[in-house]
Amino acid sequence: MFKNYLKIAWRNVYKNKTLSLIHILGLTIGITVCMMIFIFIMNEFSVDNFHTNKQRIYRVMRNTNAIKGSIPYLSGPYATALLSDFPADIKRAVRVEASQGLITFDDKSFAEKKLYIVDNDFFQLFTFPLILGNPASVLQDPSSVVLTETAAKKYFGSANAAMGKVLTLDKKQQFKVSGVAKDVPVNSHLEFDIVVPIANYVNDDGYKRWINNRLYTYILLDEKTNKDNLEAKLPQFMENHMGKDMARFGTKFSLSLTALPDVYFEKVSSFDNVKHGDKTVVYIFISIAVLILLIACINFTNLSTIRAVERSKEVGLRKVLGALKNHLVLQFIGESILLTVISCALSIGLLLILMPWYRELLGYQLSVSWNAGPIYLFLVGVILVIGFLAGSYPAFFLSAFSPIQALKGKLRLGKGGAFFRQALVVVQFSISLLLIIGTTVIMNQMRFVKNQELGYTKEQTIIVPIDNDEIYNHRQVFKKELEANSNIAAVSLMSGEPGGYHDVHSFNVEGQNEIFKAHTEFADFEFVKTLGLKIVAGRDLSPQFSTDSTDAALINETAAKRLGLTPEQALGKLVKNTVRDDKPRRVVGVIKDYNFLSLKEGMDALVISPSDDRRVAVIRLKPGNLKASVQAVKQIYGSVAPAYPLDFSFLDQKFDTTYKTDIRQQTMLTIFSGLAIFIACLGLFGLASFTAVKRTKEIGVRKVLGSSVANILLLLSKDLLKPVFVATFIAIPLGYYFMQAWLQNFAYRTPLHWWIFAFATLLTFAIALITVSFKSLKAALVNPVRSLRSE
């Protein structure tokens, strides 16, 4: 019997090629999108799950009343103090500093960006498997180094050849390869190529100071320790070790613990050099997958239902010959499952073709694990769910036909069936219109942000990081040689470029009783000139005033407002940085606000002083020959730091880096909106085909009686477009609500203009009208004699 059902199912699929193709194409696209998103979600929620002790490992986070959110960076003493103060609760405390450096071996040299400085039990805390070496001893020797398999091959050709070889870090420190680790999995928030022991650095003054926060601290709790109980003890820990500093800075610090599996999705308030994900993006992906699959299932159900009249005689004959209702239900569900299986097979092939593009879109090497069970469970689940859910209504609908009415050809689908089909079309186009609205709003917001007046000159401006000893020690030489070059307009050395690093410090301000919190910028006298900033009161920092380097500071307009002063009133006020414990500086100028932070964060107070903290060189090029200007920067950098390759970026490219998640959302929404509309139009095309066939004689009679092609086209189109019209009234308020919520992520945002919703509606109607008109016009142009002869 099963074999007979299979034969009948295949014959029906083959016989109705057009509808079967629409079924299969819609389902294939829907399932492919779901598979792509399923793989992405599996990777996102599996980050760090491969560590054996993941449930007991926590990252220690620092919180302060100066800013919202948590800060991942701690200073060196925290780890040893935590182990000492809580020996029963904390079994390991491992520090991790993300660094970089020049690695040389023989005549080879590489600028390594993923260098970790860690405690010697790093590989005992984390489960990063070693190909060669013992996790317990691989970093015990301060002169040892561990490479990943890829790094070992890059330097020595193979993992075995790397063992025992000596590498030089930054041309001054030698390390012997003591182990080779497997490449770090994609689903790890920590990413490294080279690991060296922190024992080489702990005696440096920077690692001894409690206030010098620069590294991450991970702890392993005892099996009996409760995380909440330990956190309750941490305020006293901070008071014991940081009480005097907190009183001096007027800032309250506290600690919290983030479980290792939660670190990836943690939103931190400062720059974090580990990999992070965004749960919002994940949920958007899940929603899109469900919506597109729902549209595909609606197509399936709708088109199967409208074929009911065509198959009514078959059902009636089978019932007369003794077929039971449950047998008919199984047959029709079997046909549904067969179509779903075919679609799944095609989806797998399509997924393999699209994976390179998908990896590029996501920005990392996502792979499909065909040896793992989840992907096959997913496919089986899709087959069963879609096969039964999408096929159940048509199956029960068809099997309920009266055999007498069916054989007499008097069967009609009725108003209830027509209403159900229209309701499904309403759902389809509501989803499609919602996606179009979302895409349009995101594109409009990204355009608004990109064209926003930032208050500084970003065009033809290069950022060169001061990230090695050679460039740092010769930074003034580098600057002078650049300024002497005819291609360079201005150069400034600073602690952070716009959109870059701007720490929050505490200040004592003359005439103010409370501690003043403000972002900081430490820059030279050319800072204002290089960025093209405007002075609204007072003057710029200048070498013409001998005391400016030690006694002067600038603030922005927002800082003056927060102090309750006008720009003119702020001039002459003394500000003292309590974190650096500098001498008080006098405000000599107020600059016009410029967006030194992301546009998501909005404007904040900023204090600019010439204190020494140089992390980047910002170089503004003269208009004209950009290529020659960049080449000049490369040559000068090469003469000052010959061992290091120049790593630079353009300031106006910062937009793409800062908003890459939002740009990715925009791209994905655009693609998926197009797919949703395409699948919905497949269903509408099927409905139009069915309507045209069923009204063939009516069309012929109308033409004989004098109806024009335009009248017939309008007759056939208006009923099919009614559900699209209803969909607009559902999608527009929903779209407004969801996009208004999304825009709250931006401090500067475009309003939700009426034309966005009008555009989305007109586009949806235009696509639907073209889809319907294609088949309707074909039916309207048929010779009426031929139409009246049709059966």
Protein Blocks (a to p, Z undefined) as FASTA:
>chain_A
ZZmmmmmmmmmmmmmmmlmmmmmmmmmmmmmmmmmmmmmmmmmmmgoklpmklmmgccdd
dddfkbgcjdfbdcfklmmmmmmmmmmlpmbdcddddddddddehjbccddfbbcdddfk
lmmmpccdcfbdcfklmmmpmkbccddfklmmmmnopaklmgopacdehhlaccddfbdc
ddddfkbcbdcfbdcdfklmmmpmklmpmklgcbdcdddddfklcfklmmmmmmmmmmmm
mmmmmmmnopacddddddfklmmmpccfbdcfbdcddfklmmmmmmmmmmmmmmmmmmmm
mmmmmmmmmmmmmmmmmmmnopafklmmmmmmmmmmmmmmmmmmmmmmmmmmmmmmmmmm
nopacdddfkbmklmmmmmmmmmmmmmmmmmmmmmmmmmpcfklmmnopacebjmlmmmm
mmmmmmmmmmmmmmmmmmmmmmmmmmmmmmpcehiafehpacdddfbfklmmmmmmmmmm
mmmpmkbmbdcddfbdehiacdddddddehiabdcddddddddfklmmmnopacfehjdd
dfklmklmmmgccddfklmmmnopafklmgopacddfklopacdddfbdcddddfbcfkl
opadddddfbdcdfbdcddddehjfklmmmmmmmmmmmmmmmbccddddfklmmmmmmmm
mmmmmmmmmmmmmmmmmmmmmmmmmmmmmmmmmmmmmmmmmmmnopafklmmmmmmmmmm
mmmmmmmmmmmmmmmmmmmmmmmmpmbdcdddfklmmmmmmmmmmmmmmmmmmmmmmmmm
pcfklmmmpZZ
